[in-house]
Amino acid sequence: MILEQLQQRAAAIHATIAFPDALDIRTLRAAIELHGKGLCSPILVGDESAVRTLAKESGVDISNVEIFAPTANATDTANELLQRRSAKGLTSEMANQLSLNPLYSAGQLLSSGKVHAVVAGSISSTADVIRAALYTVGIAPSTKTVSSFFLMVLHDGTAYTYADCGVVPVPTVEQLVDIAFAASENHRALTLQESRVAFLSFSTKGSAQDASVQKMIDAHAMFASRYPHILSDGELQIDAAIVPSVAARKAPLSPIAGNANVLIFPDLNAGNIAYKITERMAGATALGPIIQGLSKPYCDLSRGCSVADIVNVAVIAAVMGAG
């Protein structure tokens, strides 16, 4: 149901989305599906001859999908990179070289407002995608932390947002607060539900003592002070966060009362393991990782993604871009 609603919203928005991993048959198939269903206007960013050769060899008709060559905006991309990064050591030679990379060319289209979002990562590493995003669109003014989230959709349609599951290995208290705020805002924007944020631990309300527990206590205290309008609690074990009957016993005064829908993990180990367990053992649909904390939506994909994954992330990117 959440996926259907997101697709309906994306179709109404009909954003223009750039796909710099255009030399991947999955990207081509996703672009065709997105165009055919009217979910967005896809633009394949890459060498036109190479993209068309791949499509022909694969028996895929991309005649209705726009192709944009990085050479077409190379000067603008190089100039923008120099403006943003010369103080950090980027030279003209480096900028010119990067300007021909589809990841940076797509980023320039996004930063200049010519597209509403970028979706990459099917053949590019997360590190390369994030670097291109930072170089072209930069970090959002409301945060200092680039992180990621997964929108986890269960069989009954219940949606949870997990963060961070893909970027920050050992977040500090301040970073956890940034991650939680971005995740709560994205959950609200994508699901149209009130965010209820749980800072997770192996301890509930002092049942255990450890430096990692204290970090989650401190993170929640800072978050609650900074964003009192967002319902939150911590530290909580996962059952006390999402099962009302357990919350009633373990945390009877918890304001979220076992109804958390935004789950903040203490580190990347916990977050990454949790989303994969939920996906593989509970059969949930894992949408992401979605990069958050950027000034505009430049979304990452797993290199093991399917065509359906690319379509779903593009739909999320379209909705995020409209917000």
C-alpha positions, 0 to 999 in steps of 0.5 A: 500500500505504501509503495502504491501510494508513493507511485501515485504521488510520483506520477503526479509529480512527474519529476525528471531524474538522471541516471548516471549508471547508464551502462547497466542494462538494469538501469535501461530497463528501469528507465523504460518502466519508469517512462512507460508507467509515467512515474518520472521522466528519466534521463540516461547520463553517459556516452550516447553511442555506448548506451545505444550499443548496450541497448541494441545488444540487449534487445532493449528499446530506449528510443523514448528515453532521453540520453545526456552526454557528459560532454554537453555540460562538461564546462559547467560541471568543471566550473562548478566543481572548482567553485565548490572544491578549489579551496580544498585542493581541487585543480583545474585538471582534476575538475576537467577530468571529473566533469566527464564522469557521468556521476558528476555530470548528473550532479551538475544537472541536479545542482543547477535545477535541470533535474529533480533527483539523481539515482546511481549506484547499480555499477558505482560504489557508494563511496563514489556516489556520495563523493560525487553528491558532496562535490556537486550538491553538497550537504543540507544546511540543516545538518552536518552529517551525510547518512542513509536510511532504508524504508522497510515495508512489511507484508501488512503494509507497515513501514519503518525507517531504519537509520543509519544502515550504510554510511556512518560506521560509528556515529557520535552523539551529534551525528546520531541526532543528525541521523535521527532528524533526517530520518524522521523528516524523510519518514514523514515525507514518504509515509505521510505519518507522524514520526515516532523515533526510537534510539535503540540499544541492548538496554531499556531505561537503565536495565544495563550500563555501558558506554554504548548505552550512555551514547544512546541516552545522550543522543536521545536527550540532545534530540528531544531538546533540539526537536521537542515537536518530534515524538521520541524516546531512548534508550530502548530495546527493539521490543520495547520500541515496537511492541506496545505490550512489552513497552508497557512492562519495560518502559511504562512512561515511554511517550512512544509506547511501543509504537516507534516507526523510525529506528535509530541504531547505535552503529553501522553493524547494528543497522546493517544487520537489522535491515538484512535480517528484516528483509531476509527473514521477515520478507520485508521490502527494503527500499534503499539505502537512500542517502540523506543529509544532502541539499538535494536527493542524490540517491544510492543503490546497492550494486546487487539491486534489481530493476524493481529496486531501481524503480522504487528508489527513483519513486522515492527520489521523486517524492523527496525532490518534491519536498 
